Amino acid sequence: MLIAAPRGFCAGVDRAIRIVELAIEKHGAPVYVRHEIVHNKFIVDTLRAKGAIFVEELDQVPDGKPVVFSAHGVPKSVPAAAQDRGLDYLDATCPLVSKVHREAERLVAAGRHIVFIGHAGHPEVIGTFGQVPTGAMTLIETVDDVAVFAPADPDNLAFLTQTTLSVDDTAAVVAALQARFPSIQGPRGEDICYATSNRQAAVKAIAAACDAMLVIGAPNSSNSLRLVEVALREGTPARLIQRAADLDWSFLDGVGTLGITAGASAPEMLVRELVDLLGTRYAVSEREEETTRETIAFKLPRGLDAAA
């Protein structure tokens, strides 16, 4: 087994989970969470057992109960509605997503129309579109979308991206945008987050040496799905599983070297669970292949830092 590193939890996911845990310690159960705090069933079930109640909309939160907003970010209308109701809310939006939100506000204030590269319906996309007036952004998903995009003012464009996209696919879309609209303005810094980029690079580093690859993550986790795509693009058969119990053993027929990684919202214990299960059927040796070391940590919201 070649185990990719970095893998699993990123700083934003770690912070979001800690916010829910500390909110339960501070306020007592239940604490409401709007949307899954991160896209991982194991984490959601663990927090639910501790006293978190997950809801899709704010109107499902009773008056007087604390609510946490997910790491993916929310439209401005959500905290505004919480404030109007007098709810005690905590925003667990990843700081790197918040950075994109502020960039969107700045660009719209400067009079530019934003081309947002992302996946329709993803919570992060919905949250980012909710930072600016309706019509201020256009969603682009593919190079083909670029070809048919017809902006009112082609010389006054800017682009931003979802933080959990494929690095290679996004580069192709950006190149197509820049070819059609040479004056388009890019973000001040890379929008795809460090954790997404690092995990994709780690998969690329081991894929050629693997007969197959397993990615631990949720089917609605954008960054996890991208890891599967990266392996497939490198010519390595790959599958996404949520837990070891989901493994289809026939996928390992003829496999001598197996690559393993985990999306940014999957805890390390799920990696160990898979390794242990494989050890019940095979004589295995494991080697971690580290491409970079992550040391980033994000501060907790004011009011919870003291509790921590």
Secondary structure, 3 states (H helix, E strand, C coil): CEEEECCCCCHHHHHHHHHHHHHHHHHCCCEEEECCCCCCHHHHHHHHHHCEEEECCHHHCCCCCCEEECCCCCCCHHHHHHHHCCCCEEECCCHHHHHHHHHHHHHHHCCCEEEEECCCCCHHHHHHHCCCCCCCEEEECCHHHHHHCCCCCCCCEEEEECCCCCHHHHHHHHHHHHHHCCCCECCCCCCCCHHHHHHHHHHHHHHCCCCEEEEECCCCCHHHHHHHHHHHHCCCCEEEECCHHHCCHHHHCCCCCEEEEECCCCCHHHHHHHHHHHHCCCCCCCEEEECCCCCCCCCCCCCCCCCC
